């Protein structure tokens, strides 16, 4: 078979299991809505959700294996993956545009009724925007800064060598298989008749090894920076989710109380779900950085995609804060 720059994937059971899990989740949600949370449909929903989670773990694990260890992701494949991620984020943009459209349409319709309508609708007390929502804004914007810090650190770390084997004493026969050591071993054999040449050779190898070790240590420093900053990002994402949960718990209205309640929980709820997905995405990237998956000239598209996704979540929240919380309150 002719080798191309594209990745021809093997037969996989994960698309079928993912489709079955999602089908079970959607059908069971309808059953829970009609029969209540105590029905058998809730158990079926939990099992379907478990199937989807296990499928995601195994499927994405296969993708990491193909990318990091099997060398299937060539530069052409990575370029296509970048285009695919951009189109995916674009689809998410229009996904939230539809929610903003519904919110603005309802709000303008209520406030343009000449004193008859009002926004929020009667009986609903909007959440004050300058307490928990403002704190959530600071948390999420801070996470955007820390994930950018991690992204820059990974870019720099990617240009430094990770492990360098060197020798501080005259070369022996048990050398590594690297090209440098092969050349050094050959020169060592040629210099046996000339002690001065051998001494110069050992000095050169020692200096070369020291310079490589300094480069490795500097690359390791940037790797540690990326781990710390990305860990802060994950912590801020979990903190945002916890604050959002408490806001829902303390809110004086529910999703069933008029068009304001339905649009508010729909928009903020889907955004919260994206925050959870992004937090998991960044957590996986943290472990990949820890395992040196993005080190020394290896592509780090997986981390690029996670950072793009997180910045998209940040931008959506800014729109939600000023349009839903601030404008909706006043």
C-alpha positions in Angstrom: 0.0 0.0 0.0 1.3 3.4 -0.9 2.2 5.5 2.1 0.6 9.0 2.3 0.7 11.9 4.7 -2.8 11.1 5.9 -3.7 8.8 8.8 -5.8 5.9 7.7 -7.5 4.8 11.0 -8.1 1.2 11.9 -11.4 -0.4 12.6 -12.7 0.8 16.0 -15.8 -0.1 18.1 -15.9 3.3 19.8 -18.1 5.2 17.3 -20.8 2.5 17.7 -20.6 2.5 21.5 -20.7 6.3 21.6 -23.7 6.4 19.4 -25.5 3.8 21.5 -24.6 5.7 24.7 -25.9 9.0 23.4 -29.1 7.4 22.1 -29.7 5.9 25.5 -29.1 9.3 27.3 -31.5 11.2 25.0 -34.3 8.6 25.2 -33.9 8.2 29.0 -34.0 12.0 29.5 -37.4 12.1 27.8 -38.6 9.3 30.1 -37.3 11.1 33.2 -39.1 14.3 32.2 -42.4 12.4 31.8 -42.1 9.9 34.7 -40.0 11.7 37.2 -36.5 11.2 38.7 -37.5 8.0 40.6 -38.3 6.0 37.5 -36.2 3.2 35.8 -35.3 5.8 33.1 -33.0 7.5 35.5 -31.0 4.3 36.0 -30.9 3.8 32.2 -29.6 7.4 31.9 -26.8 6.7 34.4 -25.8 3.5 32.6 -25.8 5.3 29.2 -23.7 8.1 30.6 -21.2 5.6 32.0 -21.0 4.0 28.6 -20.3 7.4 27.0 -17.6 8.3 29.6 -15.8 4.9 29.2 -16.0 5.3 25.4 -14.4 8.7 25.6 -11.6 7.5 27.8 -10.8 4.5 25.5 -11.3 6.4 22.2 -9.2 9.4 23.2 -6.6 7.1 24.7 -6.3 5.4 21.3 -5.8 8.9 19.7 -3.1 9.7 22.2 -1.4 6.4 21.5 -1.5 6.9 17.7 -0.2 10.5 18.1 2.5 10.1 20.7 3.8 6.5 20.3 2.9 5.3 16.8 3.8 8.4 14.9 0.5 8.4 12.9 0.0 12.2 13.2 2.1 13.7 10.5 2.3 17.4 9.9 -0.5 17.1 7.3 -2.7 15.3 9.8 -2.0 17.9 12.5 -2.9 20.7 10.0 -6.2 19.0 9.3 -6.9 18.6 13.0 -6.3 22.3 13.5 -8.8 23.1 10.8 -11.3 20.7 12.3 -10.9 22.2 15.8 -11.4 25.7 14.4 -14.6 24.6 12.6 -15.8 22.9 15.8 -15.3 26.1 17.8 -17.1 28.0 15.1 -20.1 25.6 15.4 -20.0 26.2 19.2 -20.1 30.0 18.5 -23.4 29.6 16.6 -24.7 27.2 19.2 -24.5 30.0 21.8 -25.6 32.7 19.3 -29.0 30.9 19.2 -29.3 31.2 23.0 -28.3 34.9 22.9 -30.8 35.4 20.1 -33.6 33.8 22.2 -32.7 35.9 25.3 -32.6 39.2 23.4 -35.8 38.4 21.5 -37.6 37.7 24.7 -36.1 40.7 26.5 -36.8 43.2 23.7 -40.3 41.8 23.3 -41.1 42.3 27.0 -39.5 45.8 27.3 -41.1 47.2 24.2 -44.7 46.7 25.3 -45.1 50.3 26.5 -45.2 49.8 30.2 -47.2 46.6 30.1 -44.2 44.2 30.0 -41.1 44.1 32.1 -37.8 42.3 32.2 -37.2 40.1 34.2 -40.8 39.0 34.1 -43.0 39.7 37.1 -42.3 37.4 40.0 -38.7 36.8 39.2 -35.9 38.5 41.1 -32.8 38.6 39.0 -29.4 37.8 40.5 -27.3 40.8 41.6 -24.4 40.8 39.1 -21.7 42.4 41.3 -21.3 39.5 43.8 -21.0 35.9 42.7 -21.2 36.6 39.0 -18.5 39.3 39.2 -16.3 36.9 41.3 -16.9 34.2 38.7 -15.8 36.6 36.0 -12.5 37.3 37.8 -11.9 33.6 38.3 -12.5 32.7 34.7 -10.4 35.6 33.3 -7.6 34.6 35.7 -7.8 31.1 34.4 -7.4 32.5 30.9 -4.2 34.2 32.0 -2.8 31.1 33.6 -3.6 28.8 30.7 -1.8 31.3 28.4 1.2 31.1 30.7 1.1 27.3 30.4 0.8 27.5 26.7 3.8 29.7 26.3 5.9 27.5 28.7 5.0 24.4 26.7 6.0 26.1 23.4 9.5 27.0 24.8 9.9 23.6 26.5 9.2 21.9 23.2 12.4 23.4 21.7 14.8 22.0 24.4 16.2 18.5 24.6 14.8 16.3 27.4 17.3 13.6 28.2 21.0 13.7 27.3 23.4 10.8 28.1 26.9 12.0 28.6 30.2 10.7 29.9 32.6 12.4 32.3 35.3 9.8 31.9 37.1 8.2 28.9 34.6 6.4 26.6 34.1 2.7 27.1 32.6 0.1 24.8 29.0 0.2 26.3 27.9 3.4 24.6 24.4 4.3 23.7 23.0 4.1 20.2 22.7 7.9 19.6 24.5 9.3 16.6 26.7 11.5 18.6 28.0 8.6 20.7 28.6 6.5 17.6 30.8 9.2 16.1 32.5 9.7 19.5 33.2 5.9 19.8 34.7 5.8 16.3 36.9 8.8 17.0 37.9 7.2 20.3 39.2 4.1 18.5 41.1 6.2 16.0 42.8 8.2 18.8 44.2 5.3 20.8 47.6 5.8 19.3 47.6 9.5 20.1 47.0 10.3 23.8 46.8 14.1 23.2 44.0 13.6 20.6 42.2 11.3 23.0 42.5 13.9 25.8 41.1 16.6 23.5 38.3 14.3 22.5 37.3 13.6 26.1 37.4 17.3 26.9 35.2 18.1 23.8 32.6 15.4 24.8 32.5 16.7 28.4 31.9 20.3 27.3 29.3 19.2 24.8 27.6 17.1 27.5 27.6 20.0 29.9 26.0 22.4 27.4 23.3 19.8 26.6 22.7 19.3 30.3 22.2 23.0 30.8 19.7 23.1 27.9 17.9 20.1 29.4 17.7 21.8 32.8 16.3 24.9 31.2 13.7 22.9 29.3 12.8 21.1 32.5 12.3 24.5 34.2 9.7 25.5 31.5 8.0 22.1 31.9 7.6 22.7 35.6 6.2 26.2 34.9 3.7 24.7 32.6 2.6 22.1 35.2 2.2 24.8 37.8 0.3 27.2 35.7 -1.9 24.5 34.1 -2.6 23.2 37.6 -3.8 26.7 38.6 -6.0 26.8 35.6 -7.7 23.5 36.5 -8.1 24.7 40.1 -9.8 27.9 38.9 -12.1 25.9 36.6 -13.2 23.7 39.5 -13.7 26.8 41.6 -15.8 28.4 38.9 -18.0 25.3 38.7 -18.4 25.3 42.5 -19.4 29.0 42.6 -21.9 28.4 39.8 -23.5 25.5 41.6 -23.9 27.7 44.8 -25.4 30.4 42.7 -28.0 28.0 41.3 -28.7 26.7 44.8 -29.2 30.2 46.2 -31.2 31.6 43.3 -34.8 32.6 44.0 -36.2 31.4 40.7 -36.1 28.1 38.8 -36.0 27.1 35.1 -39.8 26.8 35.0 -40.6 30.3 36.0 -41.2 32.2 32.8 -39.1 32.9 29.8 -36.4 34.6 31.9 -35.8 31.5 34.0 -35.7 29.1 31.0 -33.3 31.3 29.0 -31.1 32.1 32.0 -30.6 28.5 33.1 -30.2 27.3 29.5 -27.4 29.7 28.7 -25.5 29.6 32.0 -26.1 25.8 32.3 -24.6 25.0 28.9 -21.7 27.3 29.6 -21.1 25.5 32.9 -21.1 22.2 31.0 -18.5 23.6 28.7 -16.4 24.7 31.6 -16.5 21.1 33.0 -15.5 19.6 29.7 -12.7 22.2 29.3 -11.5 21.4 32.9 -11.3 17.7 32.0 -9.6 18.5 28.8 -6.9 20.6 30.6 -6.5 17.9 33.3 -5.7 15.3 30.6 -3.2 17.8 29.1 -1.6 18.2 32.5 -0.9 14.5 32.8 0.4 14.5 29.2 2.9 17.3 30.1 3.9 15.3 33.2 4.6 12.3 31.0 6.7 14.3 28.5 4.2 13.9 25.6 4.8 17.5 24.4 8.6 17.5 24.7 11.3 18.3 22.2 9.9 18.8 18.7 6.8 16.6 19.2 3.7 18.4 18.1 1.4 19.6 20.9 -1.9 20.1 19.0 -3.8 18.4 21.8 -2.8 21.2 24.2 -3.4 23.8 21.5 -7.0 22.6 21.1 -7.6 22.6 24.9 -6.3 26.2 25.1 -8.4 27.4 22.2 -11.5 25.8 23.7 -10.8 27.4 27.1 -10.4 30.9 25.6 -13.7 30.3 23.8 -15.3 29.5 27.1 -13.9 32.7 28.6 -15.3 34.9 25.8 -18.7 33.3 26.1 -18.8 34.0 29.8 -17.9 37.7 29.2 -20.9 37.9 26.9 -23.1 36.1 29.5 -22.0 38.4 32.3 -22.7 41.7 30.6 -25.8 40.7 28.7 -27.6 38.2 31.0 -26.4 39.4 34.4 -25.7 43.1 34.1 -28.1 44.1 31.3 -30.7 41.7 32.5 -30.6 43.0 36.0 -30.8 46.7 35.2 
